[in-house]
Amino acid sequence: MKNLLCFLALAVFALPGTAQNVDLIIHNGKISTLSDQHPDAQAVAIAGNKVLQVGSNQDILKLKGNHTKVIDAKQHRVIPGLFDSHSHVIRGGRFYNTELRWDGVTSLKRALEMLREQAKRTPKGQWVRVVGGWNEYQFEEKRLPTLEEINEATGDVPTFILYLYGKAWVNKSGLATLHITGDTENPPAGLIEKDEQGNPTGLLVAEPSAFVLYSTLAKLPELTTEEKVNSTLQYFTELNRIGVTGVMDAGGGFQNFPDDYGITDSLNKLGMITIRLPYFLYAQKKGTELEDFTKWVGMADVGAHATNKVNQVDYYTAGGGEGLLSDAADFENFLYPRPELPPTLETNLKAIIRLLALKKWPFRIHATYDESITRFLDAIEKVNEQVPLTDNVWFIDHAETISEENMQRIKRLGGGIAIQHRMAFQGELFIKRYGKKPALDAPPIKRILAMDIPVGLGTDGTRVASFNPWIALYWITTGKTVGGNQVMGEDFVLDRTTALRLATHKGYELVKDMDKGKIEKGYFADMVILDEDYFQVDAERIKNITSKLTIVDGKVVYGDTDYSDVAPKKLEVLPSWSPVKYYGGYQTQKK
C-alpha cells in the first residue's frame, strides 16, 4: 500500500499543468493566441517544446515550479512566431555575410554611402554585393543609382548590384574581373548592354530570363566553410530578430541538392538551427529535371525529420519545387512583356508531376501569370485523371494575375496558393506595363480566401524581395508598396488579424501541418514578444516591427537588450570585413 501511494503521488506531480512540468512562463503580456476559443491571454506556460496552458497572469503563475524560468512581457504584444511560406533561406544563409543589404534604407544618398564604406573594407579577391530586397521607390530621391555613381563609390573594388529580376550593375573593376568585353556574347535570354563603341557599360539585363543575373552572381567568390556556417547562423539570428520562427525554403536557382545543403545539415545535427526549415528541391539543369526528381525521390524520404538530441526544430525534405521545369519558368520581370512558354511545357511538366504524385511527394510551382497557370493546371488535371491528387499537398506560388476560373480549378483539385509581397517591390512597374486596374486586385487574396482555398503568406526573399515578412503584412493590410504608393485597392486589403493568420498557422495549414502557428495548448511553443503592438501601431510602422524576444521550440533563441540575460550571446561575425558586422541585415528605421 505504501508503494502504491508513492506511485500515485508521483503520478499526480507529473500530470500536465502541474508546476513540476513547467519550464517557461511568459506573463504580463497582451497575447494574441490566434485560437478561436481563447483569442486573448495575459500569460502562457510552456513545458518542453509545447504550449501547456494559456490564461490569466494569476492562473499561469500558479504553475511556477522551482526550476521554471519566468519572463515578464512588460505589457508588450505577444504573437505566434511568423512563418514565411516562401523564401530561400538555405541559399541565402550561405551568402548572407557577403551581402550589403539595402532592405529598409530610405535614401539613395545613404545607400551610396554604405557602398563607399564597404568598398574601403572589402579585401582584394572579394566583391561588394547588393543582392536584391530593394527598389528605387523606397528612396527619398525616387530613382535608381547610376553607373557613374556606382563606379565613383566603389573604385577598383569589384561590385555587383542586383535589382529585382530585371537587371544588375557591374562596376568597371567587376567587368575586368569577369573578363566581360565588347566581344563577350549575350547569354540566352539576356543582354550585356554596350555603348556606341561596343564596350560593355556594366548593365546586365534580363530579357526576360534572370539567367544572366544569377549566373553572373554564381561566378563571385564564396566564403570558406567556417564563414558559411557563421553566415548561416547570422541569418537565422536576423530572421529571429524580426520575429520569424519558421520558413518553407522553396529551393532556388544555383542551389544544388544535396551538395549545397551541407551547412544546414551539419547545423541541424548540432541542434543549432533556430527556425523551422522544411525545404523543397529545385531542379537545376534544363532538360534533366525528370532525371533529377527520379533520383531524389529514391534518396530523400520526404517529410522525415532529421532529428538531433537538442531540439525538435523541423528540418526535412518537404517535396519538389518551385522550379519543377525550366520550360515553366515565367519570371515576373515587369520591365518586359510576359514570357512565352514553349509548347513542350505540358508534356514535360506532366511527367514530373506524375512521378511526384505517385511517390506522394508534395509539390509547388512558380507561376506569376494566369496564362501560365492555365497551362500548368492543364498538366495537373491530366495527372489527376491517372493518379488522384486528393491526398497530395500541392500549391501554386505567387499567382499575381490568377483568374476566377483558375482559382475554381485549384479548389476542385484540392490545391493551395502561396502569395508573397512581390507587388510591394514591383507594383509601380506592374502598373506601368499593365495599368492601374489590373493591379488593384493582384493577387486577388480576398477572392481566394472567399473560396476557402488554403493560403500562406511569404516574402520570396532574399534576392528579389526583402526577407522581412513585416513588409508583407504592411503591404497586404494597406495595399501600399515599400515606396508608399497605393497599388492594391483599399477594398481588397485584409484586416490585420486575417493577415497575421496567413503569416502564422494558415501558412502551416497550407502543407497540412496543424499543430504550429498558434499559442494554444498542445501547439509547438514558437512565439514572439514584439517591440511595437502590431494591432495598434500606425500602419507605416508595421514594416519596422521587430522582436524583443523570440522563442522557437520552447527555447529562447533571440533577445534584445531588455532580455539579454535570458537570450543566447551574440556570435561574432565572420569574416571581419562582412557588411553584416557593420550594418546588420534589414535596415530597420526606428523613429
C-alpha positions as CSV (number, residue, x, y, z in Angstrom):
1,M,0.0,0.0,0.0
2,K,2.8,2.4,0.9
3,N,4.4,1.8,-2.6
4,L,1.1,2.4,-4.3
5,L,0.6,5.7,-2.5
6,C,4.1,6.8,-3.5
7,F,3.4,5.9,-7.1
8,L,0.1,7.8,-7.1
9,A,1.8,10.9,-5.6
10,L,4.5,10.9,-8.2
11,A,1.9,10.5,-11.0
12,V,-0.1,13.5,-9.7
13,F,3.0,15.6,-9.7
14,A,3.7,14.5,-13.3
15,L,0.3,15.5,-14.7
16,P,0.2,18.2,-17.3
17,G,-0.5,21.6,-15.8
18,T,1.5,21.0,-12.6
19,A,4.3,23.2,-11.5
20,Q,6.9,20.4,-11.9
21,N,6.3,20.3,-15.7
22,V,6.5,24.0,-16.5
23,D,9.9,25.1,-18.0
24,L,9.0,28.6,-19.0
25,I,6.3,31.2,-18.3
26,I,5.7,34.4,-20.1
27,H,3.3,36.7,-18.2
28,N,2.1,40.3,-18.1
29,G,1.7,40.3,-21.9
30,K,-1.0,41.2,-24.5
31,I,-1.1,37.7,-26.0
32,S,-2.8,37.2,-29.3
33,T,-3.1,33.4,-29.4
34,L,-5.0,33.2,-32.8
35,S,-7.0,30.5,-31.1
36,D,-10.7,30.6,-31.8
37,Q,-11.6,29.5,-28.3
38,H,-9.3,31.9,-26.4
39,P,-8.0,34.6,-28.7
40,D,-6.5,36.8,-25.9
41,A,-4.5,36.0,-22.8
42,Q,-2.1,37.5,-20.3
43,A,0.3,34.6,-19.8
44,V,1.4,31.3,-21.3
45,A,3.1,28.3,-19.7
46,I,5.5,26.1,-21.8
47,A,6.5,22.6,-21.0
48,G,9.4,21.2,-23.1
49,N,8.6,22.4,-26.6
50,K,4.8,22.6,-26.3
51,V,2.3,25.2,-25.0
52,L,1.0,23.7,-21.8
53,Q,-1.6,26.4,-20.9
54,V,-2.7,29.9,-21.6
55,G,-4.7,32.2,-19.4
56,S,-4.6,35.0,-16.9
57,N,-1.4,36.0,-15.0
58,Q,-2.9,34.6,-11.8
59,D,-3.7,31.2,-13.2
60,I,-0.5,30.7,-15.1
61,L,1.8,31.9,-12.4
62,K,0.3,29.3,-10.1
63,L,2.1,26.7,-12.3
64,K,5.5,28.0,-11.5
65,G,7.9,25.4,-10.1
66,N,11.4,25.6,-8.6
67,H,13.0,25.4,-12.0
68,T,10.6,27.4,-14.0
69,K,12.0,30.4,-15.9
70,V,9.7,33.4,-15.7
71,I,9.8,36.2,-18.3
72,D,7.9,39.5,-17.9
73,A,6.5,40.6,-21.3
74,K,6.1,44.1,-19.8
75,Q,2.7,44.6,-21.5
76,H,4.1,44.1,-24.9
77,R,2.2,42.3,-27.6
78,V,2.9,38.6,-27.9
79,I,2.1,36.7,-31.1
80,P,2.8,33.2,-32.6
81,G,6.1,33.2,-34.4
82,L,5.9,34.3,-38.1
83,F,6.0,31.5,-40.7
84,D,7.3,32.5,-44.2
85,S,5.7,30.1,-46.6
86,H,8.1,31.0,-49.4
87,S,11.7,32.1,-49.0
88,H,15.2,30.9,-49.9
89,V,16.9,30.6,-46.5
90,I,19.4,27.8,-47.1
91,R,20.9,29.6,-50.1
92,G,20.5,33.0,-48.5
93,G,22.3,31.9,-45.4
94,R,25.4,30.7,-47.3
95,F,25.9,34.2,-48.8
96,Y,24.3,36.4,-46.1
97,N,27.6,37.6,-44.6
98,T,28.9,38.7,-48.1
99,E,25.9,41.0,-48.8
100,L,25.4,44.7,-48.2
101,R,21.6,44.9,-47.6
102,W,19.7,48.0,-48.8
103,D,16.4,46.5,-47.5
104,G,14.8,49.3,-45.5
105,V,17.3,52.0,-46.5
106,T,15.2,55.2,-47.1
107,S,17.6,57.3,-49.2
108,L,19.8,56.7,-52.2
109,K,22.4,59.0,-50.6
110,R,22.7,56.7,-47.6
111,A,22.7,53.6,-49.9
112,L,25.7,55.0,-51.8
113,E,27.5,56.0,-48.6
114,M,27.2,52.3,-47.5
115,L,28.5,51.2,-50.8
116,R,31.5,53.5,-50.5
117,E,32.2,52.5,-46.9
118,Q,32.0,48.8,-47.7
119,A,34.3,49.2,-50.7
120,K,37.0,50.5,-48.4
121,R,36.9,47.5,-46.1
122,T,36.4,44.7,-48.7
123,P,39.7,42.8,-49.2
124,K,41.4,42.0,-52.5
125,G,39.8,39.0,-54.1
126,Q,36.3,39.7,-52.8
127,W,33.4,41.7,-54.1
128,V,30.9,44.3,-52.8
129,R,27.5,42.8,-53.4
130,V,24.0,44.3,-53.1
131,V,21.7,41.3,-53.8
132,G,18.0,42.3,-54.0
133,G,15.4,43.3,-51.5
134,W,15.1,47.0,-52.5
135,N,13.9,49.3,-55.2
136,E,14.1,53.0,-56.2
137,Y,10.7,53.9,-54.7
138,Q,11.8,53.3,-51.2
139,F,14.4,56.1,-51.5
140,E,13.5,59.7,-50.9
141,E,15.1,60.5,-54.3
142,K,12.8,58.1,-56.1
143,R,15.4,57.0,-58.5
144,L,18.0,54.3,-59.2
145,P,21.7,54.8,-58.8
146,T,23.7,55.5,-62.0
147,L,26.7,53.5,-63.2
148,E,28.7,56.7,-62.7
149,E,27.7,56.9,-59.1
150,I,28.4,53.2,-58.5
151,N,31.8,53.4,-60.1
152,E,32.7,56.5,-58.2
153,A,31.7,54.9,-54.9
154,T,33.4,51.6,-55.4
155,G,36.6,52.4,-57.4
156,D,38.8,49.4,-58.1
157,V,36.8,47.0,-55.9
158,P,34.6,44.7,-57.9
159,T,30.9,45.3,-57.3
160,F,27.7,43.6,-58.3
161,I,24.2,45.2,-57.6
162,L,21.1,43.2,-58.3
163,Y,17.8,45.0,-59.0
164,L,14.7,42.7,-58.8
165,Y,14.5,40.1,-61.6
166,G,15.2,42.9,-64.1
167,K,18.8,43.9,-64.2
168,A,22.1,44.2,-62.4
169,W,25.0,46.6,-62.4
170,V,28.7,45.5,-62.5
171,N,31.3,48.2,-62.0
172,K,34.3,48.7,-64.2
173,S,36.5,46.6,-61.9
174,G,33.9,43.8,-61.9
175,L,33.7,43.8,-65.7
176,A,37.5,43.4,-65.8
177,T,37.5,40.6,-63.2
178,L,34.8,38.7,-65.1
179,H,36.6,39.3,-68.4
180,I,33.4,40.8,-69.9
181,T,34.5,42.8,-73.0
182,G,32.9,44.1,-76.2
183,D,33.4,40.7,-77.7
184,T,31.5,38.9,-75.0
185,E,28.4,37.4,-76.4
186,N,25.0,37.8,-74.9
187,P,23.8,34.8,-72.9
188,P,20.5,33.1,-73.7
189,A,17.5,35.4,-73.0
190,G,19.9,38.1,-71.6
191,L,21.6,41.3,-72.6
192,I,25.1,42.7,-71.8
193,E,24.5,46.3,-72.6
194,K,27.1,48.0,-74.8
195,D,27.7,51.7,-75.6
196,E,28.2,53.3,-79.1
197,Q,31.8,52.0,-79.3
198,G,30.7,48.4,-78.5
199,N,32.1,48.5,-74.9
200,P,30.1,46.9,-72.1
201,T,28.5,49.6,-69.9
202,G,28.2,47.4,-66.8
203,L,24.4,46.9,-67.1
204,L,23.2,43.3,-67.4
205,V,19.5,43.0,-68.4
206,A,17.1,40.1,-68.1
207,E,15.2,39.9,-71.4
208,P,13.2,38.3,-69.9
209,S,15.1,35.4,-68.2
210,A,17.1,36.1,-65.0
211,F,19.8,33.6,-66.0
212,V,22.3,36.3,-66.9
213,L,21.9,37.8,-63.5
214,Y,22.1,34.7,-61.4
215,S,24.8,33.0,-63.5
216,T,27.0,36.1,-63.1
217,L,26.3,36.2,-59.4
218,A,27.3,32.5,-59.2
219,K,30.8,33.4,-60.5
220,L,31.6,35.5,-57.5
221,P,33.9,34.1,-54.8
222,E,32.3,32.1,-52.0
223,L,33.1,32.2,-48.3
224,T,35.1,29.4,-46.5
225,T,33.2,26.6,-44.9
226,E,33.7,28.2,-41.4
227,E,32.5,31.5,-42.7
228,K,29.4,29.9,-44.4
229,V,28.5,28.3,-41.1
230,N,28.8,31.6,-39.4
231,S,26.9,33.3,-42.2
232,T,24.0,30.9,-41.9
233,L,23.8,31.3,-38.1
234,Q,23.9,35.1,-38.5
235,Y,21.0,34.9,-41.0
236,F,19.0,32.7,-38.6
237,T,19.5,35.2,-35.9
238,E,18.4,38.1,-38.2
239,L,15.2,36.2,-39.0
240,N,14.7,35.6,-35.3
241,R,15.3,39.3,-34.7
242,I,12.3,40.2,-36.9
243,G,10.1,37.5,-35.4
244,V,10.5,34.6,-37.8
245,T,10.3,31.2,-36.3
246,G,9.7,29.1,-39.4
247,V,10.3,29.2,-43.2
248,M,9.4,26.9,-46.1
249,D,12.5,27.0,-48.3
250,A,11.4,27.0,-51.9
251,G,14.8,25.9,-53.3
252,G,16.1,28.3,-55.9
253,G,18.5,28.6,-58.8
254,F,22.1,27.5,-58.1
255,Q,21.0,25.6,-55.0
256,N,22.1,22.0,-55.8
257,F,20.9,19.1,-53.7
258,P,22.5,17.6,-51.7
259,D,25.8,19.4,-52.0
260,D,24.6,22.9,-51.1
261,Y,22.7,21.6,-48.1
262,G,25.8,20.5,-46.2
263,I,25.9,23.6,-44.0
264,T,22.4,23.3,-42.7
265,D,22.7,19.5,-42.5
266,S,25.6,19.9,-40.1
267,L,24.0,22.7,-38.1
268,N,20.8,20.6,-37.6
269,K,22.9,17.6,-36.3
270,L,24.2,20.0,-33.6
271,G,20.8,21.4,-32.8
272,M,21.8,24.9,-33.9
273,I,19.1,25.7,-36.4
274,T,16.8,28.3,-34.8
275,I,13.9,28.3,-37.3
276,R,11.7,25.5,-38.5
277,L,13.0,24.8,-42.0
278,P,11.2,22.3,-44.3
279,Y,12.8,22.6,-47.7
280,F,11.7,21.9,-51.3
281,L,14.0,20.6,-54.0
282,Y,14.5,22.7,-57.2
283,A,15.7,21.1,-60.4
284,Q,18.7,23.0,-61.7
285,K,19.5,21.9,-65.2
286,K,17.3,22.4,-68.2
287,G,16.5,19.0,-69.8
288,T,17.3,16.8,-66.9
289,E,14.6,17.8,-64.4
290,L,12.7,14.5,-64.6
291,E,16.0,12.7,-64.1
292,D,16.8,14.8,-61.0
293,F,13.4,14.2,-59.4
294,T,13.6,10.5,-60.2
295,K,16.9,10.4,-58.3
296,W,15.7,12.5,-55.4
297,V,12.5,10.5,-54.7
298,G,14.8,7.5,-54.3
299,M,17.3,9.1,-51.9
300,A,15.2,11.7,-49.9
301,D,12.5,10.5,-47.5
302,V,10.0,13.3,-47.9
303,G,8.6,14.5,-44.5
304,A,11.2,12.5,-42.5
305,H,12.6,14.9,-39.9
306,A,16.4,14.9,-39.5
307,T,16.5,14.6,-35.7
308,N,19.1,15.6,-33.1
309,K,19.4,15.4,-29.4
310,V,18.9,19.1,-28.7
311,N,15.5,20.1,-30.2
312,Q,12.7,19.1,-32.5
313,V,13.0,22.0,-34.9
314,D,11.7,20.9,-38.3
315,Y,14.4,20.3,-40.9
316,Y,13.4,17.9,-43.7
317,T,12.8,17.5,-47.4
318,A,9.2,18.8,-48.0
319,G,8.8,18.0,-51.7
320,G,9.5,19.3,-55.1
321,G,9.5,22.9,-56.3
322,E,9.3,25.7,-57.1
323,G,11.3,25.2,-60.2
324,L,9.9,21.9,-61.4
325,L,10.7,22.6,-65.0
326,S,12.9,25.2,-66.7
327,D,10.3,25.4,-69.6
328,A,7.8,26.5,-67.0
329,A,9.8,29.5,-65.6
330,D,7.5,32.5,-66.1
331,F,9.8,35.1,-64.3
332,E,7.9,38.2,-63.3
333,N,10.2,40.8,-64.9
334,F,7.7,43.5,-65.3
335,L,10.2,45.6,-67.2
336,Y,9.5,43.3,-70.1
337,P,6.4,41.6,-71.5
338,R,5.2,38.2,-70.2
339,P,7.5,35.4,-71.4
340,E,6.0,33.0,-73.9
341,L,6.5,29.4,-72.6
342,P,7.4,26.6,-75.1
343,P,4.9,24.1,-76.5
344,T,6.7,21.2,-74.8
345,L,5.8,22.5,-71.4
346,E,2.7,20.4,-70.7
347,T,4.2,17.1,-71.8
348,N,7.4,17.6,-69.7
349,L,5.6,19.0,-66.7
350,K,3.1,16.2,-66.7
351,A,5.8,13.6,-66.4
352,I,7.4,15.3,-63.4
353,I,4.1,15.9,-61.6
354,R,3.0,12.3,-62.2
355,L,6.2,11.0,-60.7
356,L,5.8,13.2,-57.6
357,A,2.1,12.2,-57.3
358,L,2.9,8.5,-57.4
359,K,5.5,9.0,-54.7
360,K,3.2,11.1,-52.6
361,W,5.6,14.0,-52.8
362,P,4.2,17.5,-52.2
363,F,5.0,19.9,-54.9
364,R,4.8,23.7,-55.6
365,I,5.3,25.6,-58.8
366,H,6.3,29.2,-59.6
367,A,3.5,30.8,-61.6
368,T,3.2,34.6,-61.9
369,Y,0.8,35.0,-64.8
370,D,-2.7,33.5,-65.3
371,E,-1.7,32.4,-68.8
372,S,1.0,30.2,-67.3
373,I,-1.3,28.9,-64.5
374,T,-3.8,27.8,-67.1
375,R,-1.2,25.6,-68.8
376,F,0.2,24.3,-65.5
377,L,-3.3,23.3,-64.4
378,D,-3.9,21.5,-67.7
379,A,-1.0,19.3,-66.9
380,I,-2.0,18.8,-63.3
381,E,-5.6,17.9,-64.3
382,K,-4.2,15.3,-66.7
383,V,-2.1,13.7,-64.0
384,N,-5.1,13.8,-61.6
385,E,-7.1,11.6,-64.1
386,Q,-4.4,8.9,-63.7
387,V,-3.1,9.5,-60.2
388,P,-5.7,11.3,-58.0
389,L,-4.2,14.2,-56.1
390,T,-6.8,14.2,-53.4
391,D,-4.4,13.3,-50.6
392,N,-1.4,15.1,-52.0
393,V,-0.2,18.5,-50.9
394,W,0.4,20.9,-53.8
395,F,0.1,24.6,-54.4
396,I,0.8,27.5,-56.8
397,D,3.4,30.1,-55.8
398,H,2.8,33.8,-56.5
399,A,-0.3,33.9,-58.7
400,E,-0.4,37.7,-59.1
401,T,-2.8,37.6,-62.1
402,I,-4.8,34.4,-61.4
403,S,-8.3,34.3,-62.8
404,E,-11.5,33.3,-61.2
405,E,-11.7,30.2,-63.4
406,N,-8.3,29.0,-62.4
407,M,-9.0,29.6,-58.7
408,Q,-12.0,27.3,-59.2
409,R,-9.8,24.7,-60.8
410,I,-7.3,24.8,-58.0
411,K,-10.2,24.4,-55.5
412,R,-11.6,21.4,-57.3
413,L,-8.2,19.7,-57.4
414,G,-7.5,20.4,-53.7
415,G,-4.6,22.7,-54.2
416,G,-3.5,25.8,-52.4
417,I,-1.8,29.2,-53.2
418,A,1.3,30.8,-51.6
419,I,1.4,34.5,-52.1
420,Q,4.3,36.9,-51.4
421,H,4.9,40.7,-51.2
422,R,6.5,40.9,-54.6
423,M,4.0,43.6,-55.6
424,A,5.3,45.7,-52.7
425,F,8.5,45.9,-54.7
426,Q,7.2,45.8,-58.2
427,G,3.8,47.3,-58.0
428,E,4.8,50.5,-59.8
429,L,6.5,48.6,-62.6
430,F,3.4,46.4,-62.9
431,I,1.2,49.4,-63.3
432,K,3.5,51.0,-65.9
433,R,3.1,47.8,-68.0
434,Y,-0.4,46.6,-67.4
435,G,-2.2,49.6,-65.9
436,K,-3.7,50.6,-62.6
437,K,-6.9,48.4,-62.8
438,P,-5.2,45.0,-63.0
439,A,-3.0,45.9,-60.1
440,L,-5.9,46.7,-57.8
441,D,-6.5,43.0,-57.1
442,A,-3.1,41.4,-57.7
443,P,-3.0,38.9,-56.3
444,P,-6.8,38.5,-55.6
445,I,-6.4,37.5,-52.0
446,K,-9.9,38.2,-50.8
447,R,-11.4,36.2,-53.5
448,I,-9.0,33.3,-52.9
449,L,-9.9,33.3,-49.2
450,A,-13.7,33.5,-50.0
451,M,-13.3,30.2,-52.0
452,D,-11.7,28.6,-48.9
453,I,-8.5,27.8,-50.8
454,P,-5.6,27.2,-48.4
455,V,-3.3,30.3,-48.5
456,G,0.1,31.1,-46.9
457,L,1.9,34.5,-46.9
458,G,5.6,34.8,-47.5
459,T,8.3,37.0,-48.9
460,D,10.3,35.4,-51.7
461,G,13.5,36.7,-50.1
462,T,16.3,37.3,-50.4
463,R,17.3,38.1,-54.0
464,V,14.2,39.9,-55.3
465,A,12.0,41.0,-52.4
466,S,13.2,41.5,-48.9
467,F,13.2,38.6,-46.4
468,N,11.3,40.8,-43.9
469,P,7.7,39.4,-43.5
470,W,6.6,42.6,-41.8
471,I,6.7,44.3,-45.2
472,A,4.4,41.6,-46.5
473,L,2.0,42.3,-43.6
474,Y,2.2,46.0,-44.3
475,W,1.5,45.5,-48.0
476,I,-1.4,43.2,-47.6
477,T,-3.1,45.3,-44.9
478,T,-2.6,48.7,-46.6
479,G,-2.2,47.9,-50.3
480,K,0.9,50.0,-50.4
481,T,4.4,49.4,-51.8
482,V,7.6,50.0,-50.0
483,G,7.6,53.4,-51.6
484,G,4.2,54.2,-50.1
485,N,2.3,54.1,-53.3
486,Q,-1.3,52.7,-53.2
487,V,-1.2,49.8,-55.7
488,M,-3.7,47.2,-54.3
489,G,-7.2,48.7,-54.0
490,E,-8.2,49.6,-50.4
491,D,-11.3,47.4,-50.9
492,F,-9.1,44.3,-51.5
493,V,-6.7,44.6,-48.5
494,L,-7.0,42.4,-45.4
495,D,-7.6,43.3,-41.8
496,R,-4.6,42.8,-39.5
497,T,-5.8,39.6,-37.8
498,T,-6.6,37.8,-41.1
499,A,-3.2,38.9,-42.5
500,L,-1.4,37.6,-39.4
501,R,-3.2,34.3,-39.6
502,L,-1.8,33.9,-43.2
503,A,1.7,34.5,-41.8
504,T,1.3,32.0,-39.0
505,H,-1.0,29.0,-38.7
506,K,-2.6,29.3,-42.1
507,G,0.9,29.0,-43.7
508,Y,1.4,25.8,-41.8
509,E,-2.0,24.5,-42.8
510,L,-1.1,25.1,-46.4
511,V,1.1,22.0,-46.0
512,K,-1.3,20.3,-43.5
513,D,0.9,20.9,-40.6
514,M,-1.8,21.5,-38.0
515,D,0.0,22.0,-34.6
516,K,2.0,25.1,-35.3
517,G,1.3,28.8,-35.6
518,K,-1.0,29.4,-32.6
519,I,-0.4,30.0,-28.9
520,E,-2.7,27.2,-27.9
521,K,-2.5,24.2,-25.6
522,G,-0.7,21.3,-27.4
523,Y,0.8,23.5,-30.1
524,F,4.6,23.8,-30.6
525,A,5.9,26.7,-28.5
526,D,7.0,29.3,-31.1
527,M,6.2,32.9,-30.2
528,V,7.5,36.4,-30.2
529,I,7.3,39.4,-27.9
530,L,7.1,42.4,-30.2
531,D,8.7,45.8,-29.7
532,E,5.6,47.6,-31.1
533,D,1.9,46.5,-31.0
534,Y,1.1,45.2,-34.4
535,F,-2.7,45.7,-33.8
536,Q,-2.4,49.3,-32.6
537,V,0.6,50.8,-34.3
538,D,0.3,53.3,-37.2
539,A,0.3,51.4,-40.5
540,E,3.5,52.9,-41.7
541,R,5.3,51.5,-38.6
542,I,4.3,47.9,-39.3
543,K,7.2,47.3,-41.7
544,N,9.7,48.2,-39.0
545,I,8.4,46.0,-36.2
546,T,11.0,43.7,-34.6
547,S,11.2,41.2,-31.9
548,K,12.2,41.8,-28.3
549,L,12.2,38.1,-27.5
550,T,11.8,35.1,-29.9
551,I,11.1,31.6,-28.7
552,V,11.4,28.5,-31.0
553,D,10.6,25.0,-29.9
554,G,10.2,26.2,-26.3
555,K,13.7,27.8,-26.2
556,V,14.7,31.5,-26.3
557,V,16.7,32.0,-29.5
558,Y,16.9,35.8,-29.6
559,G,16.5,38.7,-27.2
560,D,17.1,42.4,-27.4
561,T,18.9,44.4,-24.7
562,D,16.0,44.1,-22.3
563,Y,16.2,40.3,-22.4
564,S,19.9,39.8,-22.8
565,D,20.0,37.9,-19.5
566,V,17.9,35.1,-21.0
567,A,19.0,35.2,-24.6
568,P,21.9,33.5,-26.3
569,K,25.0,35.5,-26.6
570,K,25.6,37.2,-30.0
571,L,28.0,35.4,-32.3
572,E,30.9,37.3,-33.7
573,V,30.5,38.0,-37.5
574,L,33.0,36.3,-39.8
575,P,34.8,37.4,-41.9
576,S,35.8,40.7,-40.2
577,W,35.0,42.7,-43.4
578,S,31.5,41.4,-43.7
579,P,28.8,44.1,-44.2
580,V,26.7,42.3,-41.6
581,K,29.2,43.2,-38.9
582,Y,28.7,46.9,-39.7
583,Y,25.1,47.2,-40.8
584,G,23.3,44.1,-39.9
585,G,20.6,42.9,-42.2
586,Y,17.2,44.6,-42.7
587,Q,17.8,48.3,-42.0
588,T,15.1,48.9,-39.5
589,Q,14.1,52.6,-39.3
590,K,13.0,53.4,-35.7
591,K,11.8,56.9,-35.0
